[in-house]
């Protein structure tokens, strides 16, 4: 597995990481715990060193899973988790909370669930308009000084917020959705990250599974699957967006690769400091995703993909309006 550094930091990780959310949350019922522990440990054997979780995934159960699975190999891996939500008495998410005292409480709880004495990368999950970003960065800076956190990250933050946070505590990585069908970071975020020397971690690099080519307008999702709520996943939108999958499929055939591998290779080709974190619960998908690092693109390939993709208009918003308001601030 090739390695990459996240920006100018000294945080080196595998070129492709593993997003762990879907093992516990979001895409239907949780997967079998023992199977997921085996999958996580197999990922380490295959060279994956970068694992992404968050307290809200479950909530809490995904951090516990990741902690148990990776405890025997803790020295070989980088674990990223996130703070910034407020929970009700039944564990339901009831709003944002990035107050400094809450950040420190979350850090202590996450350390226990992850079975570790330090969090490698601690992201603010969503920007909290009720707390100045300088206060958030200051709280994480104190955790870094105390040795409980190594690196500070932001998720779905806008360029100005990133700059303000970075001035208080250097930001190692920004995580946002980015893929061939979600290109928003290219306008302002990626140029800011390049200027400041910050790494970029695209989540949903396969469009929540759509770009892998196994979902069509007739696909039925489990009732608890988050995609049922997304405008981009209505049957009408899926039918319209099939054109993009068809395009990726043609390129994949030419390269003797899979559509998922082409989608990931395209991301890797954008910048040397980009590290996508596709999620999966299946060993063969893990192998497929890792295989993307071995695909060689010619100098013209990303440009050809770009030109072809630019002729296709993706249909449907990526989030319902309320959730979209929480991004890009």
Phi, psi and omega in degrees: 000130177289156179247156175221151174259137178280098180063215182273002180288172176263021181272103180259132183222167175298148184299334173234129177262191179230117173279123189261354186310309188296347177290334185237346200194146167101320186241045182105190182300151177302145177285166179298128187299313182295323177296321181289325176298317178297318180298315181297318180289327175295321178302318179296317178300328181275000175105001177285129180238001188237115185236133187243127177219187178192153179299327185287343181286101182135292358289157172076329187292331182288320175299319180297318178299309181298318180299314180294317183294320188263355180307317181291342183238025189305323184290345184263355189233160175247123181249126176251135173222180190219154176232170170129001179248159176247139184242148176276183185295336180261014179084005181280147180283124185238014178149189181258151176203098176244030174297141183309319181294327179288320179304318182290324176296316180297317180302314181298317181292320180294320178303318180294312182296326181275357178056047183217167177254001177207140175266123184292318182217120186244108182265145161282122190290317174216144179296130181261110183294346180275354182228123179303138183298333177298324179291323178296310181298322179295321179295317179292325177302318179295320177296324177294316179297329179278353179082013181268341180225144177261319186222149182256135177225163176232148178238130177057034178269152176277167187300318182293321177298317179301315180298316182295318179294316184298330180291336181266312178219118182310130179272126180277320185210148171243133178248127176210163175291134179200130180191182178298344178245010175216095192253008186308320183300341184294332186292307185233324188291309183299318176299321178295318180295320179297316180297319186270350180076043181249139178283162181232132184239097179286123170265164187048048182292345177253024177058046182053037177097342187295321184286349177284349173086012182255004181241135174225189185295339182267353182298132177255128178264153174303150184299334180268005182283126181304331184295339176299338183265355188265127180304329182287349182250014171294154180305323181295316180294319180298320179298315181293323185278356178301333180301322179291319178297319179299319179298312180298322180298321179296316180294320180300318181298319181295326183267001185055046180229181176259161178304319180300318181295322178293318179299320180286320180296322177301317179296314181299330182283346183292311180209149180287351181253020176259130180229100180288153180233070177298144177257155174197159172244008186239134182298319182293331176288322176301313180298318180298314182296316178299325181298342179298332182290344182267354183279128181264123174263141173284170180300331183274339187303308181301324179293319179297316178299316180302310183298314181294317182293329183293343180274355182250126178264119180287133183261140174093137176291153182283332179228157167299158188307317184297319179286326179296328179296341182272359182250155173071018182276000000 
